[in-house]
């Protein structure tokens, strides 16, 4: 298949992904067509198929690469005190979420649109990330510095609270990022009874 004149793989591929991410986040996966993505990039719709077999594969690729970045970016040191580990998790999660709001939104809202096979793969990656936080909470309980009745539920509640910041926070608002993250750290610490 011929590429649109003037398009280059190292430029066009990322542009397609960026346009798809933006359009899926703004309008929802089901409402976006490949034609809309092509129009946003400024290429013919057939050009997109040189980069992805279909819209489902494009969505999966976006969610998979997001989770790979999240997992690669999370570094935990089990030798550190549990509260320090939790603080690092909170700060890392919010900073990443604010810097990648559309990717985070897709990872939560469009998971339902994946095929069962793709869904299982992304869910397994998410579980690895959740397990990292749950390990911290268990260590905190064992050390007697955290008190939660159910570590799994606390894990999901904390991630939901931390991710929720992307729904309302905007740079230039009442709180700067450092103050925001400090407040969320206080909330997280309170949530685990520390």
C-alpha positions as CSV (number, residue, x, y, z in Angstrom):
1,X,0.0,0.0,0.0
2,X,1.5,3.4,-1.0
3,X,2.1,6.0,1.6
4,X,0.5,9.4,1.3
5,X,3.1,11.7,-0.5
6,X,5.1,13.6,2.1
7,X,4.3,11.2,4.9
8,X,7.2,9.5,6.8
9,X,6.8,6.4,9.0
10,X,8.7,7.9,11.9
11,X,6.4,11.0,11.9
12,X,3.1,9.6,10.6
13,X,2.9,6.6,12.9
14,X,3.2,8.7,16.1
15,X,0.8,11.3,14.7
16,X,-1.8,8.6,14.1
17,X,-1.4,7.3,17.6
18,X,-1.6,10.8,19.1
19,X,-4.7,11.7,17.0
20,X,-6.4,8.4,18.0
21,X,-5.6,8.9,21.7
22,X,-7.0,12.4,21.6
23,X,-10.1,11.5,19.7
24,X,-10.9,8.4,21.7
25,X,-10.4,10.4,24.9
26,X,-12.6,13.2,23.7
27,X,-15.4,11.4,21.9
28,X,-15.1,7.8,23.0
29,X,-13.7,4.9,21.1
30,X,-17.1,3.8,19.6
31,X,-17.8,7.2,18.2
32,X,-14.5,7.7,16.4
33,X,-14.0,6.4,12.9
34,X,-10.7,5.7,11.1
35,X,-11.7,8.4,8.7
36,X,-11.8,10.9,11.5
37,X,-8.3,9.9,12.7
38,X,-7.0,10.2,9.2
39,X,-8.5,13.6,8.8
40,X,-7.0,14.7,12.1
41,X,-3.5,13.6,10.9
42,X,-4.0,14.9,7.4
43,X,-3.6,11.6,5.6
44,X,-5.9,9.4,3.5
45,X,-7.8,6.8,5.5
46,X,-5.9,4.0,3.7
47,X,-2.6,5.3,5.0
48,X,-3.6,4.4,8.6
49,X,-3.8,0.8,7.6
50,X,-0.1,0.8,6.9
51,X,0.4,1.4,10.6
52,X,-2.4,-0.7,12.2
53,X,-4.7,-3.4,10.9
54,X,-7.8,-1.9,12.4
55,X,-9.3,0.4,15.1
56,X,-9.3,-2.4,17.7
57,X,-5.6,-3.0,17.3
58,X,-5.0,0.7,17.5
59,X,-6.8,1.0,20.8
60,X,-5.1,-2.1,22.2
61,X,-1.7,-0.6,21.1
62,X,-2.5,2.6,22.9
63,X,-3.5,0.9,26.2
64,X,-0.7,-1.7,26.0
65,X,2.0,1.0,25.5
66,X,0.5,3.1,28.3
67,X,0.7,0.2,30.7
68,X,4.2,-0.7,29.6
69,X,5.3,2.8,30.4
70,X,3.5,2.8,33.8
71,X,5.1,-0.5,34.8
72,X,8.5,0.4,33.5
73,X,8.3,3.8,35.3
74,X,7.4,2.4,38.7
75,X,10.4,1.5,40.8
76,X,9.9,0.2,44.3
77,X,12.5,-0.5,47.0
78,X,11.2,-3.1,49.4
79,X,14.0,-2.3,51.8
80,X,12.6,1.2,52.4
81,X,10.0,1.9,55.1
82,X,6.4,1.2,54.0
83,X,5.3,4.8,54.4
84,X,8.1,6.1,52.3
85,X,7.2,3.5,49.6
86,X,3.6,4.6,49.7
87,X,4.5,8.2,49.5
88,X,6.7,7.4,46.4
89,X,3.8,5.5,44.9
90,X,1.4,8.4,45.4
91,X,3.7,11.0,44.1
92,X,4.7,8.9,41.1
93,X,1.1,8.0,40.2
94,X,-0.3,11.5,40.3
95,X,2.7,13.1,38.5
96,X,2.4,10.5,35.7
97,X,-1.4,10.8,35.6
98,X,-1.3,14.6,35.2
99,X,1.3,14.4,32.5
100,X,-0.6,11.7,30.5
101,X,-4.3,12.5,31.2
102,X,-5.7,11.2,27.9
103,X,-3.7,7.9,28.2
104,X,-4.9,7.4,31.8
105,X,-8.5,8.2,30.8
106,X,-8.4,5.6,28.0
107,X,-6.9,3.0,30.3
108,X,-9.9,3.3,32.6
109,X,-12.8,4.2,30.3
110,X,-12.1,2.3,27.1
111,X,-10.9,-1.0,28.5
112,X,-14.5,-2.3,28.0
113,X,-14.1,-1.9,24.2
114,X,-11.3,-4.4,23.9
115,X,-11.7,-7.9,22.6
116,X,-11.6,-10.5,25.4
117,X,-8.0,-11.5,24.5
118,X,-6.8,-7.8,24.5
119,X,-8.8,-7.1,27.6
120,X,-7.2,-10.0,29.5
121,X,-3.7,-8.8,28.5
122,X,-4.3,-5.2,29.7
123,X,-6.1,-6.4,32.8
124,X,-3.1,-8.5,33.7
125,X,-0.8,-5.5,33.3
126,X,-3.1,-3.4,35.5
127,X,-3.1,-6.2,38.1
128,X,0.7,-6.1,38.3
129,X,0.5,-2.4,39.0
130,X,-2.2,-2.9,41.6
131,X,-0.2,-5.7,43.2
132,X,2.8,-3.4,43.6
133,X,0.6,-1.0,45.8
134,X,-1.0,-3.9,47.6
135,X,2.5,-5.2,48.5
136,X,3.2,-1.8,50.1
137,X,0.0,-1.9,52.1
138,X,0.7,-5.4,53.3
139,X,4.2,-4.4,54.4
140,X,2.7,-1.4,56.2
141,X,0.3,-3.7,58.1
142,X,3.1,-6.1,59.0
143,X,5.2,-3.1,60.3
144,X,2.2,-1.8,62.2
145,X,2.2,1.6,60.5
146,X,-0.8,1.0,58.3
147,X,-4.3,-0.2,59.3
148,X,-6.7,-1.2,56.6
149,X,-9.4,-3.9,56.9
150,X,-8.8,-5.2,53.4
151,X,-5.6,-4.5,51.4
152,X,-7.2,-5.3,48.1
153,X,-10.1,-3.0,48.6
154,X,-7.7,-0.3,49.9
155,X,-5.5,-0.7,46.9
156,X,-8.4,-0.2,44.4
157,X,-9.8,2.7,46.5
158,X,-6.4,4.5,46.6
159,X,-5.7,4.1,42.9
160,X,-9.2,5.3,42.1
161,X,-8.7,8.4,44.3
162,X,-5.3,9.1,42.9
163,X,-6.4,8.7,39.3
164,X,-9.5,10.8,39.9
165,X,-7.3,13.9,40.0
166,X,-7.2,13.9,36.2
167,X,-10.9,14.6,36.1
168,X,-10.7,18.0,37.6
169,X,-7.1,19.3,37.9
170,X,-5.8,21.9,35.5
171,X,-2.4,23.6,35.5
172,X,-2.7,27.2,36.5
173,X,-5.6,26.6,38.9
174,X,-5.8,27.2,42.6
175,X,-3.3,24.5,43.5
176,X,0.1,24.0,42.0
177,X,1.2,20.4,41.4
178,X,3.5,20.3,44.4
179,X,0.7,21.4,46.8
180,X,-1.8,19.1,45.1
181,X,0.5,16.1,45.5
182,X,1.2,17.0,49.1
183,X,-2.5,17.1,49.9
184,X,-3.1,13.8,48.1
185,X,-0.2,12.3,50.1
186,X,-1.9,13.4,53.3
187,X,-5.2,11.9,52.1
188,X,-3.6,8.6,51.2
189,X,-1.8,8.4,54.5
190,X,-5.1,9.0,56.3
191,X,-6.8,6.4,54.2
192,X,-4.4,3.7,55.4
193,X,-4.7,4.8,59.0
194,X,-1.1,6.0,59.2
